[in-house]
């Protein structure tokens, strides 16, 4: 995903930083490796594209608390009907929990503003899906989650960082 078309926020900070506190589970690691992107990478891209350091002191910080996928098996039809039906085999749930803060911008050098974004999305995976189908489902889910994140972060930036915008 690329957010370079969206209007960036110029903030009264000298620098930016990302802190990854996420502990990716095995499914998250497997999907990221297989489909060549991770939620952490997408968040870093968002931060690079949307937040501009345009001040003389302080730091804008993106802290990734949780960025994981979880899988839940879904019940399939039994018997003859089940034999001829392509059921949804599992549901992938994706969650993001991120704290964005402005640190060291106040006269006391302390954090002056922050907000938390928690979003989740899910999608189902049909049984006997090909790698191409799973890739499409994965990228669609990442896109859906990052769209939700971007919408909520936009709202939070306008509410919480308005006095730090340049």
C-alpha positions, 0 to 999 in steps of 0.5 A: 500500500502507498499513502503518498497520494494522501495529504501528509501531516506536517508536525512540529517535531524534529524527528520520527521513530518507530518502536516495534513492541509486537510479538508476531505469532507463527501464523503472522510470520508465515503469512508475511514470509509467504506473501512478501509483506507484513502489518509492521511494514505497512504501518511503517510505510503509512508513518513514512508517507503520512507524518512529516517532521517539520519542527525544531524539537521532539519526536513523533513516535509510532509504537506497534503494540499488536499486529497479528493474524489469528486463524479459526477453523470453521465448521463444514457441512457433512455428508453428501452435501458437504462432499459437493460444497466448497465450504469456508475452511477457516477465518483469518482475524487481523488486529492492529494496536498502535500508539502514536505520540509526540514526545519532547515537544513541550517546554518540560521535554515530556510527551505532549500528546498521544492517541491509540488506534485499535482496529480489526478485520477478518476474512474467510478462506475457502477449503482447498484454496490455492496459494494464489487465492490465499494471497489474494485473501491475505492482501485484501485483508491487509488492505482492509485493515490498513484502510480502517487504521488510516481512517481512524488515525486521520480522525485521531490526528485531527483531534489530538495533534491539531495544535502541533500541525504546521 
